[in-house]
Amino acid sequence: MNRTGFLFDERFLLHETGPYHPEIPERLLAIFKGIKEADLLPLLKPLKADRASRKWIETVHDKSYIDRLGDACISGKKMFEHPDNLMCSETYDTALLAVGGILKTIDLVMQGELDNAFCAVRPPGHHAEADSAMGFCYFNNVAIAARYLQVQWDVERVGIIDFDVHHGNGTQHIFENDASVFYYSIHQHPSFAYPGTGREFEYGSGDGHGFTRNSPVLPGQGDKEYKQLIEEHLVADFERFKPEVILVSAGFDGHVDDDMSDINLSSEWYTWMMEKIMDMAAQYTGGRLVSVLEGGYSIKRLPELAKGHVEILLNG
Amino acid sequence: MFVSQSMTRSVITVEKEAGIIEAQEKLIEHRIRHLPVVDTDNRVIGIVTDRDIRSALPFKLYKDSTGDKAKENLEDLTIGDIMTADPRTISPEDTIQDALLLLQELRVGALPVVDREHHIIGVISVRDLMRAFINVLGIGQPGALVGILVEEEIGQLKKIVDAVAEENVSIGSVLVARYWDENKRAVFLYLLTQNVAPIKQKLKKVGYTLLDPMDWHLDQYLTEE
């Protein structure tokens, strides 16, 4: 059995988005419940968050953007620069805690204290751009984690796998010129879903050409098409790239019962996907793998999806 | 919506006495496919495309510039010999819709834009119109598309827009397309939000049918012809 970390901090619940928003604290409670009721908690190493130091946020985000977000919180704004991004006075702090918790988790994995980990954080990150919040995301958690691995731990090649049903525009743009970070995303086709990027012909640019890969999937499709694309694109790309650490942008919103998309994935697919990722980690990274929560809005399905996710991390 | 606003103003032109290799180099250097041919007064007298030039170049020479005999003959060949003379032009005061329809009717890729005295002042190409279309669709901004089936009657769009406004969501674009059932219309809203689920629910609740995304046809009318 692997030594698997589970980052969960009650303070992640303090980022509130009001009564009509899908990205709500109940998501994390559902995830916690699924893991607890499957009696997995005693098998996991519990992790709490520390606030990230601003210098790590600045490896990805513009200083002026970080200031704007901080100021908006202090001044009591309920919305940050776009109606999608609802916030409260705790949002800035919660976002710092999410990043800080992930960086602490990375330290433990890199020190060999943990084999892998699941970071159940809010707010999510993969839509956040260097200079703007987007799609419920404020700091790009996974992008900052990748930079941290490179700066703090001298990792040369980071592989990011994003299976959230939406394209991680922020992560892609942050690394599109960078050959040291491979960004792979599979998502609902951008002509049918937010945010409208992540088309098949987006491969990265400059030095980063060939280090971004997108697999758009048409509405109504599910397990079969996803499995085929993962084998054809991701598995083949990572065989060439050979990442030293794998980061996962784990979004559970492609599930058939999640109304954020028209993709029809089953719970079994998520298990299959994690097994694939564990195989690649075993092959290339010595098992080093940190999974970070992105989307997933079905309060009914999140418990079983989180349970399946963590079980594979423990046993896979 | 005028040609003057969407055309390319820095026009690269060629004179009819020019050699075809010189013209080809211009096309390559500026990454364009159409060269208006002008007289000494900058009046349009013809147009030459990369295809005209390629058709005029013997294959051997095209691949291998040391071909001798063929090259000699080629040196005698000028743009005047291969251009389309007196091409259709368009005025800067014409609209983008005029340009779209004319390009489709003529089956060409670009039109020289000329003033009243026929002086060249720009070129409008399929590429310029594509840029305008991307802008009209709103897809340069993050958002998501929703397809709604409505009865062909007055006031339908208002109810849809009201529902969207109640959710405090901005609209990037609205397209209304013909549907195979002629009493109905397909309305496509490009919504500048990630949060489309509540709007979909609301629209269903007030009685609209959402189109299955795989049944979205923007050009059904044209393809049926």
Boltz contact constraints between the chains, C-beta under 6 A:
constraints:
  - contact:
      token1: [A, 83]
      token2: [B, 168]
      max_distance: 6.0
  - contact:
      token1: [A, 84]
      token2: [B, 193]
      max_distance: 6.0
  - contact:
      token1: [A, 84]
      token2: [B, 194]
      max_distance: 6.0
  - contact:
      token1: [A, 84]
      token2: [B, 195]
      max_distance: 6.0
  - contact:
      token1: [A, 135]
      token2: [B, 194]
      max_distance: 6.0
  - contact:
      token1: [A, 192]
      token2: [B, 213]
      max_distance: 6.0
  - contact:
      token1: [A, 193]
      token2: [B, 144]
      max_distance: 6.0
  - contact:
      token1: [A, 194]
      token2: [B, 144]
      max_distance: 6.0
  - contact:
      token1: [A, 194]
      token2: [B, 194]
      max_distance: 6.0
  - contact:
      token1: [A, 195]
      token2: [B, 142]
      max_distance: 6.0
  - contact:
      token1: [A, 196]
      token2: [B, 139]
      max_distance: 6.0
  - contact:
      token1: [A, 196]
      token2: [B, 142]
      max_distance: 6.0
  - contact:
      token1: [A, 196]
      token2: [B, 143]
      max_distance: 6.0
  - contact:
      token1: [A, 219]
      token2: [B, 213]
      max_distance: 6.0
  - contact:
      token1: [A, 219]
      token2: [B, 214]
      max_distance: 6.0
  - contact:
      token1: [A, 220]
      token2: [B, 214]
      max_distance: 6.0
  - contact:
      token1: [A, 259]
      token2: [B, 197]
      max_distance: 6.0
  - contact:
      token1: [A, 260]
      token2: [B, 197]
      max_distance: 6.0
  - contact:
      token1: [A, 262]
      token2: [B, 213]
      max_distance: 6.0
